[in-house]
């Protein structure tokens, strides 16, 4: 089921602005270590979708890691699809790590939740009329990473993304156990506590601890 105002060629913004309550930003936090934004998008979907909750938590660990936590609930058993679109190649590196490459950059993608998602890499042709006010000529192929779960009422997607130089060899080290997320990348490490339930919609479900800078110490001994 799509969003309100999305049935026509161009999105009708007034269709979802008029909904009660309208989609809104619930929380914004910014500091030298991270940025955190919570958006309530649940009511942007048409009534037939039977969406009860859709709150997206975006956590930007500076300078190059983004964590997406989507808190989702339906009013009935539902199929949820988490879609990430790319104009260039998407490849699956192993069971739970994906990568998008474009020119000199790549996006490293590591889904952690839900535990039993299914992943598909899909393709569809885009016509110029889809993205421009032009005649219906071929524009290219859109590739989509689709992470989906079926027959559930409530779920959460927790996905770690990292922007890398195409030639970079070092990718993040990620561990997730007992609702605690540990990430180490280059000279920084973070520990993030994940909470399945919070009291208020504007409360963060991800709590960041102070990052630790990794330092190397060397001991030299002069040989006689």
C-alpha positions in Angstrom: 0.0 0.0 0.0 1.4 3.4 -0.9 1.4 6.8 0.6 -1.3 9.4 0.5 -1.0 11.6 -2.6 1.2 9.0 -4.4 -1.4 7.6 -6.9 -0.7 10.1 -9.7 2.4 10.9 -11.7 3.6 13.6 -9.3 3.3 13.3 -5.5 0.5 15.5 -4.1 2.1 16.9 -0.9 -1.2 18.4 0.3 -2.7 14.9 0.4 -0.6 13.9 3.3 -0.2 17.3 4.9 -4.0 17.3 5.3 -4.0 14.0 7.2 -4.6 14.1 11.0 -2.2 13.9 12.5 0.2 15.0 9.7 3.6 13.3 9.5 6.1 15.2 11.7 9.6 15.4 13.1 9.4 14.4 16.7 13.0 14.9 17.9 16.2 16.5 16.7 19.5 16.3 18.5 22.9 17.4 17.3 26.4 17.4 19.0 30.0 16.9 17.9 29.6 13.1 18.2 26.3 12.3 16.5 23.1 13.7 15.1 19.7 12.0 15.9 16.4 12.6 14.2 13.1 10.9 14.8 10.3 11.2 12.3 6.7 10.0 12.6 5.6 8.9 9.2 2.9 6.4 10.1 -0.1 8.4 9.0 1.4 9.2 5.6 0.1 5.8 4.4 -3.4 5.3 3.1 -6.0 4.0 5.5 -6.2 0.7 3.6 -2.6 -0.1 4.6 -3.7 -0.5 8.2 -0.5 1.1 9.5 -0.5 1.8 13.2 3.1 3.0 13.8 6.0 4.0 11.6 8.6 6.0 13.4 12.0 6.3 11.7 15.1 6.9 13.9 18.2 8.2 12.0 21.4 8.2 14.0 24.5 9.7 12.3 27.7 8.7 13.9 30.2 11.3 12.7 31.8 11.2 10.2 30.6 8.3 8.1 28.2 5.9 9.7 24.4 6.1 9.7 22.0 3.8 11.6 18.4 3.5 10.5 16.0 2.1 13.1 12.4 1.8 11.8 9.8 1.1 14.4 6.8 -0.5 12.7 3.4 -1.8 13.7 0.3 -2.7 11.7 -3.3 -3.0 12.9 -3.4 -6.4 11.3 -1.0 -9.1 10.2 1.1 -7.4 7.5 4.0 -7.7 5.1 6.7 -5.0 5.6 9.2 -4.2 2.9 12.3 -2.1 3.6 13.5 -0.7 0.3 16.8 0.9 -0.6 17.0 2.2 -4.2 20.2 2.6 -6.3 20.9 3.6 -9.8 24.1 1.5 -9.9 25.0 -2.0 -8.8 23.9 -3.6 -5.6 25.7 -6.8 -4.6 25.4 -9.2 -1.7 28.7 -9.8 0.0 27.5 -12.5 2.4 24.3 -13.5 4.2 23.8 -10.1 5.9 26.1 -7.6 4.2 25.3 -5.7 1.0 27.1 -3.0 -1.0 26.2 -0.3 -3.5 29.0 1.1 -5.7 28.8 4.4 -7.7 31.9 5.9 -9.2 34.5 6.4 -6.5 32.1 5.8 -3.5 30.5 2.8 -2.0 27.8 2.3 0.6 28.2 -0.6 3.0 24.9 -2.0 4.3 24.5 -4.4 7.3 20.9 -5.2 8.4 20.7 -6.5 12.0 16.9 -6.6 12.5 14.5 -8.2 12.0 16.1 -11.5 12.7 14.3 -13.5 10.0 14.1 -11.0 7.1 14.3 -12.2 3.5 16.5 -10.2 1.1 16.0 -9.7 -2.6 17.8 -7.5 -5.1 15.2 -6.3 -7.7 15.4 -4.4 -10.9 12.9 -2.3 -12.9 13.2 -0.1 -15.9 12.8 3.6 -15.4 11.4 5.8 -18.2 12.1 9.5 -18.5 8.4 10.2 -17.8 8.9 8.7 -14.3 11.5 11.3 -13.3 11.3 14.2 -15.8 8.6 16.0 -17.8 9.8 14.4 -21.0 8.8 11.8 -23.5 8.6 8.2 -22.6 12.2 7.2 -23.4 14.4 4.8 -21.5 16.1 6.5 -18.5 17.9 3.4 -17.1 17.5 0.6 -14.6 16.6 1.1 -11.0 17.9 -1.5 -8.6 16.3 -2.0 -5.2 17.4 -3.9 -2.1 14.2 -5.3 -0.6 14.3 -6.6 3.0 10.9 -8.0 3.8 9.1 -9.9 6.6 5.6 -11.4 6.3 2.7 -12.2 8.6 3.7 -10.0 11.5 2.0 -7.2 13.4 5.0 -5.5 14.8 8.7 -5.4 13.7 11.8 -3.2 13.7 14.4 -2.7 11.1 17.9 -1.9 12.4 20.4 -1.3 9.6 23.9 0.0 9.8 25.2 1.9 6.7 28.7 3.3 6.2 30.0 5.5 3.4 33.4 4.5 2.1 35.9 5.3 -0.5 35.8 2.7 -3.3 39.4 1.8 -2.6 39.0 1.6 1.2 39.9 -1.9 2.5 38.7 -1.4 6.1 34.9 -1.9 6.7 33.2 -1.5 10.1 33.2 -4.2 12.7 29.7 -4.6 14.0 28.4 -6.8 16.8 24.8 -6.9 18.1 23.9 -9.0 21.1 21.4 -8.6 24.0 20.1 -5.3 22.4 23.6 -3.8 22.6 25.2 -2.6 19.3 29.0 -2.3 19.2 30.6 -0.6 16.1 34.3 -0.1 15.5 35.5 1.7 12.4 39.0 3.1 11.8 40.0 5.0 15.0 36.6 5.1 16.7 34.3 2.7 18.5 30.7 3.2 19.7 28.4 1.3 22.0 24.7 1.9 21.4 21.9 0.5 23.5 18.8 -0.5 21.6 15.4 -0.3 23.4 12.5 -2.2 22.0 9.9 0.0 23.9 10.0 3.6 25.0 7.5 5.6 27.0 7.0 8.5 24.5 7.0 8.5 20.7 9.7 11.2 20.9 12.0 9.1 23.1 15.1 7.6 21.3 15.3 3.9 21.0 19.1 4.2 20.4 21.3 5.5 23.2 24.9 6.4 22.3 27.8 6.0 24.7 30.9 8.2 24.4 33.0 6.9 21.5 36.5 5.7 22.3 39.5 6.7 20.2 41.9 3.8 19.6 45.5 4.7 20.2 48.6 2.6 19.6 51.6 2.5 21.9 55.0 1.3 21.0 57.9 0.1 23.2 61.4 0.1 21.8 64.3 -1.8 23.2 67.8 -1.1 22.0 69.8 -4.2 21.2 73.3 -4.4 22.7 
